[in-house]
Structure formats: C-alpha cells, structure tokens
C-alpha cells in the first residue's frame, strides 16, 4: 500500500492528489518486483530477523489515543485489531521490468492482514473491516491502513465542503509503535459533480492522532 503524501502541521485545507498509489505494472502486464508470500506465525524468527509475535506486540487488542478533528474539536479514538495473519514477503527486482517506466524498490517485509474496529468517543467514527493491511520490515513499528467507501461510513461523521464535490472515500492511516498509535483520516473527493469524467481528484485531512502522524 502506497501512502499519500505527508501532511503539514496545522494545515487542513484541500490538497492535490498526485496518485492513489503506485501502478502495479508498467501498462504491459510486467510487474516491477517478483514476490513470494509465505504464512508465518508465533515466536519463530523469520528471515527478516524477527517473528510474527514481535511484529504484532503493539498491534493486537485495543489501543487508544486523543484525536483532533480539523475543526479543533477533540475526542478519543479506539482501535481494536484482531484475527491477524502474518506473511513474509520476499521481493526481488523483475529482470523483465522496463526501467524507463520508472524506478521501483523491491523490499522484503512482513505483511499483516487483520480485522479492525475503529470508533471514537464522540460517535463520529464507527468503522469495521476485515481488510486492514499493515506492513513492517522491523519489529519496532507497523504501519498501513484501510479505506471506507463514502456510502459505507458507519459513524455520524460526514465531511462538509465549501465547493461541489463527489465524495469518494475516507482513508485511514495507522502507525503502531512502542509509544502508542498514530494516524490520520483523509477525505478523498472529486471536484465537481459525480459522473464528471474530467473531475479533478482532491484530498483533505480531517483528523489526526498521536505525535508521529507526519512520519509515514
């Protein structure tokens, strides 16, 4: 999962979105990296130098933090992660990849797929998915997130915009570490009416929590 650009402290305005993640291939069906995915679990140390248990130590169970909305209002966010499955991803450069399509980094890593329930004490957030995707190449912190489609928001949160937009989805970014959880909420929209093929994609930061939400 490619995370969209970092946010500037105190700035919650509309931002241009360059792309919603990197292309999986160069348009000719050739992927930049060749990867194998192997299930792992427990305390057994993997080829990455750490175990699934070590990677999950800050992730599983309930974590909470103080959340600040773009309006300045504050509440408590609670993140409950369960049913986690860990995989070792071995990645190497594909010799068939056309470098003119751009450079790509092929990184060995641990991928975690899990269920997450995200709520806030003010009732604005009540989101749940079985598709939380996290990544780490070290046991000290794990990062990733998930997306909630605009018509599936479970809490009372509804973004308000000063211009006509077509709401797409809410992006939730999470970082789990020894010093707690950190993250952001970002609204993704298309400027103009829905169905407009030339509508420009925009994003706006709606909330943040923790102290390291700018780091990923």
SULGIHU-V79642 format. One record per pair of residues at least 12 apart in sequence whose C-alpha atoms are under 10 Angstrom apart, sorted by sequence separation. I is the first residue (numbers start at 1). J is the second residue. D is the distance in Angstrom with one decimal. If there is no record, write none. Layout:
i->{I & I}
j->{J & J}
d->{D & D}
This chain:
i->{5 & 40 & 41 & 42 & 43 & 64 & 65 & 66 & 93 & 94 & 116 & 117 & 132 & 133 & 134 & 172 & 173 & 189 & 190 & 191 & 4 & 5 & 39 & 40 & 64 & 65 & 92 & 93 & 115 & 116 & 117 & 132 & 133 & 171 & 172 & 173 & 188 & 189 & 190 & 4 & 5 & 42 & 63 & 64 & 65 & 91 & 92 & 93 & 115 & 116 & 131 & 132 & 171 & 172 & 188 & 189 & 4 & 41 & 63 & 64 & 91 & 92 & 114 & 115 & 116 & 117 & 131 & 132 & 170 & 171 & 172 & 187 & 188 & 189 & 3 & 4 & 62 & 63 & 64 & 90 & 91 & 92 & 114 & 115 & 116 & 130 & 131 & 150 & 151 & 153 & 170 & 171 & 187 & 188 & 2 & 3 & 4 & 62 & 63 & 90 & 91 & 113 & 114 & 115 & 116 & 129 & 150 & 151 & 152 & 153 & 169 & 170 & 171 & 186 & 187 & 188 & 2 & 3 & 4 & 61 & 62 & 63 & 89 & 90 & 91 & 113 & 114 & 115 & 128 & 129 & 149 & 150 & 151 & 152 & 169 & 170 & 186 & 187 & 1 & 2 & 3 & 60 & 61 & 62 & 89 & 90 & 112 & 113 & 114 & 129 & 149 & 150 & 168 & 169 & 170 & 185 & 186 & 187 & 1 & 2 & 59 & 60 & 61 & 62 & 88 & 89 & 90 & 112 & 113 & 114 & 127 & 128 & 148 & 149 & 150 & 167 & 168 & 169 & 185 & 186 & 187 & 1 & 2 & 59 & 60 & 61 & 88 & 89 & 112 & 113 & 127 & 147 & 148 & 149 & 167 & 168 & 184 & 185 & 186 & 59 & 60 & 61 & 87 & 88 & 89 & 111 & 112 & 113 & 147 & 148 & 149 & 166 & 167 & 168 & 184 & 185 & 186 & 59 & 60 & 87 & 88 & 111 & 112 & 147 & 148 & 165 & 166 & 167 & 184 & 185 & 60 & 86 & 87 & 88 & 110 & 111 & 112 & 128 & 146 & 147 & 148 & 165 & 166 & 167 & 183 & 184 & 185 & 56 & 59 & 86 & 87 & 110 & 111 & 127 & 128 & 146 & 147 & 164 & 165 & 166 & 167 & 183 & 184 & 85 & 86 & 87 & 109 & 110 & 111 & 127 & 128 & 145 & 146 & 147 & 164 & 165 & 166 & 167 & 168 & 182 & 183 & 184 & 85 & 86 & 109 & 110 & 126 & 127 & 145 & 146 & 164 & 165 & 166 & 167 & 182 & 183 & 56 & 84 & 85 & 86 & 108 & 109 & 110 & 125 & 126 & 127 & 144 & 145 & 146 & 159 & 161 & 163 & 164 & 165 & 166 & 181 & 182 & 183 & 184 & 56 & 84 & 85 & 108 & 109 & 110 & 116 & 124 & 125 & 126 & 144 & 145 & 158 & 163 & 164 & 165 & 166 & 181 & 182 & 183 & 184 & 56 & 83 & 84 & 85 & 107 & 112 & 116 & 124 & 125 & 126 & 143 & 144 & 145 & 164 & 166 & 180 & 181 & 182 & 183 & 184 & 55 & 82 & 83 & 84 & 111 & 112 & 123 & 124 & 125 & 126 & 143 & 144 & 179 & 180 & 181 & 182 & 183 & 52 & 82 & 83 & 84 & 110 & 111 & 112 & 123 & 124 & 125 & 142 & 143 & 144 & 171 & 179 & 180 & 181 & 182 & 183 & 52 & 53 & 81 & 82 & 83 & 111 & 122 & 123 & 124 & 125 & 142 & 143 & 166 & 168 & 170 & 179 & 182 & 183 & 52 & 81 & 82 & 122 & 123 & 124 & 141 & 142 & 143 & 165 & 167 & 168 & 169 & 170 & 171 & 174 & 182 & 51 & 52 & 80 & 81 & 82 & 119 & 120 & 122 & 141 & 142 & 165 & 166 & 167 & 168 & 170 & 171 & 172 & 173 & 174 & 175 & 177 & 52 & 80 & 81 & 118 & 119 & 140 & 141 & 165 & 166 & 167 & 170 & 172 & 174 & 51 & 79 & 80 & 81 & 118 & 140 & 141 & 150 & 165 & 175 & 79 & 80 & 139 & 140 & 141 & 143 & 145 & 147 & 150 & 175 & 78 & 79 & 80 & 134 & 139 & 140 & 141 & 142 & 143 & 144 & 145 & 147 & 148 & 149 & 150 & 174 & 48 & 78 & 79 & 132 & 134 & 135 & 141 & 143 & 145 & 147 & 173 & 175 & 46 & 47 & 48 & 77 & 78 & 79 & 132 & 133 & 134 & 175 & 46 & 47 & 48 & 77 & 78 & 132 & 134 & 174 & 41 & 47 & 76 & 77 & 78 & 161 & 173 & 41 & 42 & 76 & 77 & 40 & 41 & 75 & 76 & 77 & 159 & 39 & 40 & 41 & 74 & 75 & 76 & 77 & 84 & 89 & 39 & 40 & 41 & 74 & 75 & 76 & 77 & 78 & 81 & 83 & 88 & 159 & 38 & 39 & 40 & 74 & 75 & 77 & 78 & 79 & 80 & 81 & 82 & 84 & 85 & 86 & 87 & 88 & 89 & 37 & 38 & 39 & 73 & 75 & 77 & 79 & 81 & 84 & 86 & 88 & 37 & 38 & 39 & 82 & 84 & 36 & 37 & 38 & 81 & 36 & 37 & 38 & 35 & 36 & 37 & 59 & 67 & 35 & 36 & 37 & 60 & 62 & 64 & 66 & 67 & 118 & 34 & 35 & 36 & 55 & 59 & 60 & 61 & 62 & 63 & 64 & 65 & 66 & 34 & 35 & 36 & 55 & 56 & 60 & 62 & 64 & 12 & 13 & 33 & 34 & 35 & 55 & 12 & 33 & 34 & 35 & 52 & 11 & 12 & 32 & 33 & 34 & 35 & 51 & 52 & 10 & 32 & 33 & 34 & 48 & 50 & 52 & 32 & 33 & 34 & 47 & 48 & 10 & 31 & 32 & 33 & 34 & 47 & 48 & 31 & 32 & 33 & 34 & 30 & 31 & 32 & 33 & 46 & 30 & 31 & 32 & 30 & 31 & 32 & 30 & 31 & 32 & 29 & 30 & 28 & 32 & 28 & 32 & 40 & 26 & 32 & 33 & 35 & 39 & 40 & 25 & 26 & 32 & 33 & 34 & 35 & 36 & 37 & 38 & 39 & 144 & 25 & 26 & 31 & 32 & 33 & 35 & 37 & 38 & 39 & 143 & 26 & 27 & 32 & 33 & 37 & 26 & 59 & 25 & 26 & 23 & 55 & 55 & 58 & 22 & 55 & 57 & 58 & 59 & 55 & 56 & 57 & 58 & 59 & 54 & 55 & 56 & 57 & 58 & 59 & 54 & 55 & 56 & 57 & 53 & 54 & 55 & 56 & 50 & 51 & 52 & 54 & 55 & 48 & 49 & 50 & 51 & 48 & 49 & 50 & 48 & 49 & 50 & 48 & 79 & 79 & 78 & 77 & 63 & 65 & 66 & 67 & 69 & 70 & 59 & 60 & 64 & 65 & 66 & 67 & 68 & 69 & 58 & 59 & 63 & 64 & 65 & 67 & 58 & 59 & 63 & 64 & 65 & 67 & 57 & 58 & 59 & 56 & 57 & 58 & 55 & 56 & 57 & 58 & 59 & 55 & 58 & 59 & 58 & 77 & 1 & 77 & 1 & 74 & 76 & 1 & 70 & 73 & 74 & 75 & 70 & 71 & 72 & 74 & 69 & 70 & 71 & 69 & 70 & 68 & 69 & 70 & 68 & 69 & 3 & 67 & 68 & 69 & 3 & 67 & 68 & 1 & 2 & 3 & 66 & 67 & 68 & 1 & 65 & 66 & 67 & 1 & 65 & 66 & 1 & 64 & 65 & 66 & 64 & 65 & 14 & 4 & 3 & 20 & 4 & 3 & 17 & 16 & 17 & 14 & 15 & 12 & 14 & 14 & 7 & 6 & 7 & 20 & 4 & 19 & 17 & 18 & 19 & 16 & 17 & 18 & 16 & 17 & 18 & 15 & 16 & 17 & 15 & 16 & 17 & 14 & 15 & 16 & 14 & 15 & 13 & 14 & 15 & 12 & 13 & 14 & 12 & 13 & 11 & 12 & 13 & 11 & 12 & 10 & 11 & 12 & 7 & 8 & 7 & 4 & 9 & 7 & 9 & 8 & 9 & 7 & 8 & 6 & 7 & 6 & 7 & 5 & 6 & 7 & 6 & 5 & 4 & 3 & 2}
j->{17 & 52 & 53 & 54 & 55 & 76 & 77 & 78 & 105 & 106 & 128 & 129 & 144 & 145 & 146 & 184 & 185 & 201 & 202 & 203 & 17 & 18 & 52 & 53 & 77 & 78 & 105 & 106 & 128 & 129 & 130 & 145 & 146 & 184 & 185 & 186 & 201 & 202 & 203 & 18 & 19 & 56 & 77 & 78 & 79 & 105 & 106 & 107 & 129 & 130 & 145 & 146 & 185 & 186 & 202 & 203 & 19 & 56 & 78 & 79 & 106 & 107 & 129 & 130 & 131 & 132 & 146 & 147 & 185 & 186 & 187 & 202 & 203 & 204 & 19 & 20 & 78 & 79 & 80 & 106 & 107 & 108 & 130 & 131 & 132 & 146 & 147 & 166 & 167 & 169 & 186 & 187 & 203 & 204 & 19 & 20 & 21 & 79 & 80 & 107 & 108 & 130 & 131 & 132 & 133 & 146 & 167 & 168 & 169 & 170 & 186 & 187 & 188 & 203 & 204 & 205 & 20 & 21 & 22 & 79 & 80 & 81 & 107 & 108 & 109 & 131 & 132 & 133 & 146 & 147 & 167 & 168 & 169 & 170 & 187 & 188 & 204 & 205 & 20 & 21 & 22 & 79 & 80 & 81 & 108 & 109 & 131 & 132 & 133 & 148 & 168 & 169 & 187 & 188 & 189 & 204 & 205 & 206 & 21 & 22 & 79 & 80 & 81 & 82 & 108 & 109 & 110 & 132 & 133 & 134 & 147 & 148 & 168 & 169 & 170 & 187 & 188 & 189 & 205 & 206 & 207 & 22 & 23 & 80 & 81 & 82 & 109 & 110 & 133 & 134 & 148 & 168 & 169 & 170 & 188 & 189 & 205 & 206 & 207 & 81 & 82 & 83 & 109 & 110 & 111 & 133 & 134 & 135 & 169 & 170 & 171 & 188 & 189 & 190 & 206 & 207 & 208 & 82 & 83 & 110 & 111 & 134 & 135 & 170 & 171 & 188 & 189 & 190 & 207 & 208 & 84 & 110 & 111 & 112 & 134 & 135 & 136 & 152 & 170 & 171 & 172 & 189 & 190 & 191 & 207 & 208 & 209 & 81 & 84 & 111 & 112 & 135 & 136 & 152 & 153 & 171 & 172 & 189 & 190 & 191 & 192 & 208 & 209 & 111 & 112 & 113 & 135 & 136 & 137 & 153 & 154 & 171 & 172 & 173 & 190 & 191 & 192 & 193 & 194 & 208 & 209 & 210 & 112 & 113 & 136 & 137 & 153 & 154 & 172 & 173 & 191 & 192 & 193 & 194 & 209 & 210 & 84 & 112 & 113 & 114 & 136 & 137 & 138 & 153 & 154 & 155 & 172 & 173 & 174 & 187 & 189 & 191 & 192 & 193 & 194 & 209 & 210 & 211 & 212 & 85 & 113 & 114 & 137 & 138 & 139 & 145 & 153 & 154 & 155 & 173 & 174 & 187 & 192 & 193 & 194 & 195 & 210 & 211 & 212 & 213 & 86 & 113 & 114 & 115 & 137 & 142 & 146 & 154 & 155 & 156 & 173 & 174 & 175 & 194 & 196 & 210 & 211 & 212 & 213 & 214 & 86 & 113 & 114 & 115 & 142 & 143 & 154 & 155 & 156 & 157 & 174 & 175 & 210 & 211 & 212 & 213 & 214 & 84 & 114 & 115 & 116 & 142 & 143 & 144 & 155 & 156 & 157 & 174 & 175 & 176 & 203 & 211 & 212 & 213 & 214 & 215 & 85 & 86 & 114 & 115 & 116 & 144 & 155 & 156 & 157 & 158 & 175 & 176 & 199 & 201 & 203 & 212 & 215 & 216 & 86 & 115 & 116 & 156 & 157 & 158 & 175 & 176 & 177 & 199 & 201 & 202 & 203 & 204 & 205 & 208 & 216 & 86 & 87 & 115 & 116 & 117 & 154 & 155 & 157 & 176 & 177 & 200 & 201 & 202 & 203 & 205 & 206 & 207 & 208 & 209 & 210 & 212 & 88 & 116 & 117 & 154 & 155 & 176 & 177 & 201 & 202 & 203 & 206 & 208 & 210 & 88 & 116 & 117 & 118 & 155 & 177 & 178 & 187 & 202 & 212 & 117 & 118 & 177 & 178 & 179 & 181 & 183 & 185 & 188 & 213 & 117 & 118 & 119 & 173 & 178 & 179 & 180 & 181 & 182 & 183 & 184 & 186 & 187 & 188 & 189 & 213 & 88 & 118 & 119 & 172 & 174 & 175 & 181 & 183 & 185 & 187 & 213 & 215 & 87 & 88 & 89 & 118 & 119 & 120 & 173 & 174 & 175 & 216 & 88 & 89 & 90 & 119 & 120 & 174 & 176 & 216 & 84 & 90 & 119 & 120 & 121 & 204 & 216 & 85 & 86 & 120 & 121 & 85 & 86 & 120 & 121 & 122 & 204 & 85 & 86 & 87 & 120 & 121 & 122 & 123 & 130 & 135 & 86 & 87 & 88 & 121 & 122 & 123 & 124 & 125 & 128 & 130 & 135 & 206 & 86 & 87 & 88 & 122 & 123 & 125 & 126 & 127 & 128 & 129 & 130 & 132 & 133 & 134 & 135 & 136 & 137 & 86 & 87 & 88 & 122 & 124 & 126 & 128 & 130 & 133 & 135 & 137 & 87 & 88 & 89 & 132 & 134 & 87 & 88 & 89 & 132 & 88 & 89 & 90 & 88 & 89 & 90 & 112 & 120 & 89 & 90 & 91 & 114 & 116 & 118 & 120 & 121 & 172 & 89 & 90 & 91 & 110 & 114 & 115 & 116 & 117 & 118 & 119 & 120 & 121 & 90 & 91 & 92 & 111 & 112 & 116 & 118 & 120 & 69 & 70 & 90 & 91 & 92 & 112 & 70 & 91 & 92 & 93 & 110 & 70 & 71 & 91 & 92 & 93 & 94 & 110 & 111 & 70 & 92 & 93 & 94 & 108 & 110 & 112 & 93 & 94 & 95 & 108 & 109 & 72 & 93 & 94 & 95 & 96 & 109 & 110 & 94 & 95 & 96 & 97 & 94 & 95 & 96 & 97 & 110 & 95 & 96 & 97 & 96 & 97 & 98 & 97 & 98 & 99 & 97 & 98 & 97 & 101 & 98 & 102 & 110 & 97 & 103 & 104 & 106 & 110 & 111 & 97 & 98 & 104 & 105 & 106 & 107 & 108 & 109 & 110 & 111 & 216 & 98 & 99 & 104 & 105 & 106 & 108 & 110 & 111 & 112 & 216 & 100 & 101 & 106 & 107 & 111 & 101 & 134 & 101 & 102 & 101 & 135 & 136 & 139 & 104 & 137 & 139 & 140 & 141 & 138 & 139 & 140 & 141 & 142 & 138 & 139 & 140 & 141 & 142 & 143 & 139 & 140 & 141 & 142 & 139 & 140 & 141 & 142 & 137 & 138 & 139 & 141 & 142 & 136 & 137 & 138 & 139 & 137 & 138 & 139 & 138 & 139 & 140 & 139 & 174 & 181 & 181 & 181 & 176 & 180 & 181 & 182 & 184 & 185 & 175 & 176 & 180 & 181 & 182 & 183 & 184 & 185 & 175 & 176 & 180 & 181 & 182 & 184 & 176 & 177 & 181 & 182 & 183 & 185 & 176 & 177 & 178 & 176 & 177 & 178 & 176 & 177 & 178 & 179 & 180 & 177 & 180 & 181 & 181 & 208 & 133 & 209 & 134 & 207 & 209 & 135 & 204 & 207 & 208 & 209 & 205 & 206 & 207 & 209 & 205 & 206 & 207 & 206 & 207 & 206 & 207 & 208 & 207 & 208 & 143 & 207 & 208 & 209 & 144 & 208 & 209 & 143 & 144 & 145 & 208 & 209 & 210 & 144 & 208 & 209 & 210 & 145 & 209 & 210 & 146 & 209 & 210 & 211 & 210 & 211 & 161 & 171 & 171 & 188 & 173 & 173 & 188 & 188 & 189 & 187 & 188 & 186 & 188 & 189 & 184 & 184 & 186 & 201 & 186 & 201 & 200 & 201 & 202 & 200 & 201 & 202 & 201 & 202 & 203 & 201 & 202 & 203 & 202 & 203 & 204 & 202 & 203 & 204 & 203 & 204 & 203 & 204 & 205 & 203 & 204 & 205 & 204 & 205 & 204 & 205 & 206 & 205 & 206 & 205 & 206 & 207 & 204 & 205 & 205 & 203 & 208 & 208 & 213 & 213 & 214 & 213 & 214 & 213 & 214 & 214 & 215 & 214 & 215 & 216 & 216 & 216 & 216 & 216 & 216}
d->{8.3 & 6.5 & 7.0 & 8.6 & 9.9 & 6.8 & 5.5 & 9.0 & 7.8 & 9.0 & 5.7 & 6.7 & 7.7 & 5.7 & 9.0 & 6.1 & 6.6 & 5.8 & 5.9 & 9.8 & 7.6 & 8.8 & 9.7 & 9.6 & 5.5 & 6.8 & 8.6 & 6.0 & 7.5 & 5.6 & 8.9 & 5.8 & 6.6 & 8.1 & 4.9 & 8.3 & 7.2 & 5.4 & 8.5 & 8.3 & 9.7 & 9.7 & 8.4 & 4.4 & 8.8 & 9.1 & 5.4 & 9.2 & 5.7 & 6.4 & 8.7 & 5.3 & 5.7 & 6.7 & 5.9 & 6.2 & 7.7 & 10.0 & 5.8 & 6.1 & 5.3 & 7.3 & 8.4 & 4.0 & 7.8 & 9.6 & 6.7 & 8.6 & 6.7 & 5.1 & 9.1 & 8.4 & 4.5 & 8.4 & 9.8 & 6.9 & 6.7 & 5.2 & 8.7 & 8.6 & 5.6 & 8.0 & 5.9 & 6.2 & 6.3 & 9.5 & 8.7 & 9.5 & 8.9 & 8.8 & 5.7 & 6.4 & 5.5 & 6.7 & 9.5 & 8.1 & 7.1 & 5.5 & 6.5 & 7.4 & 5.2 & 7.9 & 6.2 & 5.9 & 9.7 & 8.1 & 6.1 & 8.5 & 8.8 & 8.2 & 8.4 & 4.7 & 7.4 & 6.5 & 5.3 & 9.0 & 7.7 & 6.8 & 9.9 & 8.0 & 4.2 & 8.5 & 8.2 & 4.8 & 8.1 & 6.5 & 5.2 & 9.0 & 9.8 & 8.9 & 8.8 & 5.4 & 8.2 & 9.7 & 6.1 & 6.2 & 5.6 & 6.3 & 9.5 & 4.8 & 9.3 & 9.3 & 5.4 & 6.6 & 5.6 & 6.9 & 9.9 & 5.7 & 6.8 & 8.5 & 6.3 & 4.6 & 7.7 & 5.4 & 9.1 & 8.7 & 4.4 & 6.7 & 6.8 & 6.4 & 9.2 & 7.2 & 5.4 & 9.0 & 7.6 & 5.3 & 8.8 & 7.9 & 4.9 & 8.3 & 9.8 & 8.8 & 9.0 & 4.3 & 6.7 & 7.8 & 5.5 & 7.2 & 6.1 & 5.5 & 9.6 & 8.3 & 9.8 & 8.5 & 5.0 & 6.5 & 6.1 & 5.9 & 5.9 & 6.5 & 7.7 & 10.0 & 5.6 & 6.4 & 6.5 & 5.0 & 7.3 & 5.5 & 7.2 & 6.6 & 5.9 & 9.9 & 8.5 & 4.6 & 6.8 & 7.2 & 4.9 & 9.0 & 6.6 & 5.1 & 8.7 & 8.9 & 4.4 & 7.1 & 7.6 & 5.1 & 9.0 & 8.6 & 8.6 & 5.6 & 6.4 & 5.8 & 6.2 & 5.7 & 6.5 & 9.7 & 5.5 & 6.5 & 5.6 & 6.3 & 7.7 & 6.8 & 5.2 & 9.0 & 8.3 & 4.7 & 8.4 & 10.0 & 8.6 & 4.6 & 7.9 & 6.1 & 5.0 & 8.8 & 8.4 & 4.2 & 9.1 & 9.8 & 9.1 & 5.8 & 6.4 & 5.7 & 6.7 & 8.6 & 9.5 & 6.2 & 6.0 & 9.8 & 5.5 & 6.5 & 9.7 & 5.6 & 6.5 & 8.3 & 4.5 & 8.4 & 6.8 & 5.3 & 8.8 & 6.7 & 8.1 & 7.5 & 5.4 & 8.7 & 8.9 & 4.6 & 6.3 & 9.4 & 9.4 & 7.6 & 5.4 & 9.0 & 5.6 & 6.6 & 5.8 & 6.0 & 7.6 & 5.3 & 5.3 & 6.9 & 6.5 & 4.6 & 5.6 & 8.1 & 5.3 & 6.5 & 8.2 & 6.5 & 5.3 & 8.7 & 9.2 & 4.6 & 8.2 & 7.9 & 4.9 & 6.9 & 8.4 & 4.4 & 8.6 & 7.7 & 9.9 & 7.8 & 5.2 & 5.9 & 4.9 & 7.7 & 4.1 & 8.6 & 10.0 & 9.6 & 5.7 & 6.2 & 7.0 & 8.0 & 9.4 & 9.6 & 9.3 & 6.6 & 4.5 & 5.8 & 5.4 & 9.9 & 7.8 & 6.6 & 7.4 & 8.4 & 6.0 & 6.4 & 7.6 & 6.4 & 8.6 & 8.2 & 4.2 & 9.5 & 8.3 & 8.9 & 9.2 & 8.2 & 4.4 & 8.1 & 7.6 & 5.5 & 8.3 & 9.4 & 9.2 & 7.4 & 8.7 & 5.9 & 4.8 & 8.7 & 8.7 & 9.6 & 5.4 & 6.8 & 9.3 & 9.6 & 9.4 & 4.6 & 6.6 & 9.0 & 5.6 & 6.7 & 8.9 & 9.2 & 8.6 & 5.3 & 8.2 & 9.7 & 6.1 & 5.8 & 9.3 & 9.2 & 9.8 & 9.2 & 6.0 & 4.4 & 6.3 & 8.3 & 4.3 & 9.1 & 9.6 & 9.2 & 9.7 & 9.0 & 9.0 & 9.4 & 8.7 & 9.1 & 6.7 & 5.3 & 8.7 & 9.6 & 9.4 & 6.2 & 4.5 & 9.9 & 5.7 & 6.2 & 8.8 & 9.3 & 9.5 & 9.5 & 9.4 & 9.0 & 6.1 & 5.7 & 6.5 & 9.0 & 8.0 & 8.2 & 6.9 & 5.2 & 8.7 & 8.9 & 9.9 & 9.9 & 9.7 & 9.8 & 9.5 & 9.9 & 9.9 & 9.3 & 8.2 & 8.2 & 4.5 & 8.7 & 9.3 & 8.7 & 9.7 & 5.6 & 6.6 & 9.6 & 9.4 & 9.8 & 9.8 & 9.7 & 10.0 & 9.7 & 9.3 & 9.4 & 9.1 & 9.9 & 9.1 & 5.5 & 6.6 & 9.9 & 8.0 & 8.6 & 4.5 & 9.4 & 10.0 & 9.9 & 9.3 & 9.8 & 9.9 & 9.8 & 6.8 & 5.1 & 8.7 & 9.8 & 6.1 & 7.3 & 9.0 & 9.1 & 8.2 & 5.9 & 6.4 & 8.8 & 6.9 & 9.4 & 9.6 & 9.0 & 9.7 & 9.0 & 7.7 & 8.0 & 4.7 & 8.6 & 9.7 & 9.9 & 9.9 & 9.7 & 9.8 & 9.2 & 9.4 & 9.6 & 9.6 & 9.8 & 9.7 & 9.4 & 8.2 & 7.8 & 5.7 & 6.7 & 9.6 & 8.4 & 9.7 & 9.7 & 9.1 & 10.0 & 9.9 & 8.6 & 9.1 & 9.9 & 8.2 & 9.4 & 7.2 & 5.3 & 8.8 & 10.0 & 9.8 & 8.8 & 8.1 & 7.7 & 10.0 & 9.2 & 5.8 & 6.0 & 9.7 & 9.5 & 9.1 & 9.6 & 9.2 & 8.4 & 4.3 & 8.0 & 9.7 & 8.8 & 7.6 & 9.4 & 5.5 & 6.6 & 7.8 & 6.3 & 6.7 & 5.4 & 8.9 & 9.7 & 7.6 & 5.6 & 8.1 & 10.0 & 6.0 & 7.6 & 9.8 & 9.5 & 9.8 & 6.0 & 5.4 & 9.9 & 9.6 & 6.1 & 9.9 & 9.8 & 9.4 & 9.9 & 8.6 & 10.0 & 8.0 & 8.5 & 4.3 & 6.7 & 8.7 & 9.3 & 8.2 & 9.6 & 9.7 & 9.3 & 9.9 & 9.2 & 9.1 & 10.0 & 9.4 & 9.6 & 9.9 & 9.8 & 9.8 & 5.2 & 6.4 & 9.9 & 9.6 & 9.9 & 9.8 & 9.6 & 9.7 & 9.5 & 9.6 & 6.1 & 5.2 & 9.0 & 10.0 & 10.0 & 9.6 & 5.7 & 6.6 & 8.7 & 8.0 & 4.7 & 8.4 & 9.9 & 5.7 & 6.7 & 9.9 & 8.3 & 6.4 & 5.3 & 9.0 & 9.2 & 9.6 & 9.6 & 9.4 & 9.7 & 9.5 & 10.0 & 5.4 & 6.7 & 8.2 & 9.8 & 9.8 & 9.5 & 9.1 & 9.8 & 9.5 & 9.7 & 9.9 & 8.2 & 4.4 & 9.2 & 9.7 & 8.5 & 9.4 & 9.5 & 9.2 & 9.4 & 9.1 & 9.7 & 5.7 & 6.5 & 8.8 & 6.0 & 6.2 & 5.4 & 8.8 & 8.2 & 8.4 & 8.9 & 9.9 & 5.4 & 6.1 & 9.1 & 9.3 & 9.6 & 8.5 & 8.6 & 4.6 & 5.4 & 7.4 & 9.4 & 8.9 & 6.2 & 4.9 & 9.0 & 9.2 & 7.0 & 9.7 & 9.1 & 5.4 & 8.6 & 10.0 & 9.6 & 7.8 & 7.0 & 8.3 & 9.4 & 9.9 & 8.3 & 9.9 & 7.9 & 7.9 & 9.3 & 9.9 & 8.3 & 5.2 & 7.0 & 6.6 & 8.0 & 6.2 & 9.4 & 8.6 & 9.8 & 8.3 & 9.7 & 9.2 & 9.6 & 9.2 & 9.2 & 8.0 & 8.4 & 7.8 & 8.5 & 9.6 & 10.0 & 8.5 & 7.6 & 6.4 & 8.0 & 8.2 & 9.4 & 9.7 & 9.8 & 9.5 & 9.4 & 9.0 & 9.7 & 9.3 & 9.9 & 8.4 & 5.8 & 8.7 & 9.2 & 9.7 & 9.8 & 7.9 & 9.1 & 8.9 & 7.9 & 8.9 & 8.8 & 5.9 & 9.6 & 8.7 & 8.5 & 10.0 & 9.3 & 7.5 & 9.2 & 9.5 & 9.1 & 8.5 & 8.6 & 9.1 & 7.4 & 8.1 & 9.3 & 7.8 & 7.7 & 9.1 & 4.6 & 9.8 & 9.6 & 8.1 & 9.6 & 5.7 & 7.3 & 9.2 & 9.8 & 9.0 & 8.3 & 7.5 & 8.2 & 9.0 & 9.6 & 8.6 & 9.9 & 7.0 & 9.9 & 9.1 & 7.1 & 7.9 & 7.1 & 7.9 & 6.4 & 7.7 & 8.8 & 10.0 & 9.5 & 9.4 & 8.6 & 9.6 & 9.8 & 8.9 & 7.6 & 9.7 & 9.3 & 9.7 & 9.8 & 9.0 & 9.7 & 7.8 & 6.7 & 9.5 & 9.0 & 9.5 & 9.0 & 9.6 & 6.0 & 7.3 & 7.0 & 7.7 & 9.0 & 5.9 & 8.0 & 6.8 & 9.4 & 9.6 & 10.0 & 9.3 & 5.8 & 9.8 & 9.1 & 8.9 & 6.4 & 9.6 & 9.9 & 8.9 & 9.1 & 9.4 & 9.6 & 7.6 & 8.8 & 8.5 & 9.8 & 7.8 & 8.0 & 8.3 & 9.4 & 8.9 & 8.4 & 9.5 & 9.5 & 9.9 & 9.7 & 7.2 & 8.3 & 9.0 & 9.6 & 8.9 & 5.0 & 8.7 & 5.9 & 5.5 & 8.7 & 4.3 & 8.2 & 5.5 & 6.7 & 9.8 & 6.8 & 5.6 & 8.9 & 7.8 & 5.7 & 6.2 & 9.8 & 8.7 & 8.8 & 8.6 & 4.5 & 9.3 & 7.0 & 9.8 & 5.8 & 7.5 & 8.3 & 6.3 & 6.9 & 9.3 & 9.4 & 6.3 & 9.9 & 9.4 & 9.9 & 9.5 & 9.6 & 9.6 & 9.6 & 9.5 & 7.9 & 8.7 & 10.0 & 9.8 & 9.4 & 9.7 & 9.5 & 9.6 & 9.8 & 9.0 & 9.9 & 9.9 & 9.4 & 9.5 & 8.7 & 8.8 & 8.3 & 10.0 & 8.5 & 6.1 & 8.9 & 6.9 & 5.4 & 9.9 & 9.2 & 5.0 & 6.2 & 5.8 & 6.3 & 9.4 & 6.5 & 5.2 & 8.6 & 5.7 & 5.8 & 8.6 & 4.6 & 8.4 & 9.7 & 5.8 & 7.6 & 6.2 & 7.1 & 9.3 & 5.2 & 9.0 & 8.0 & 6.7 & 10.0 & 9.9 & 8.4 & 9.5 & 9.7 & 7.6 & 9.5 & 9.9 & 9.7 & 9.5 & 10.0 & 7.9 & 8.2 & 7.4 & 8.4 & 5.9 & 5.6 & 9.1 & 9.1 & 7.3 & 9.5 & 6.7 & 8.2 & 8.8 & 7.3 & 9.9}
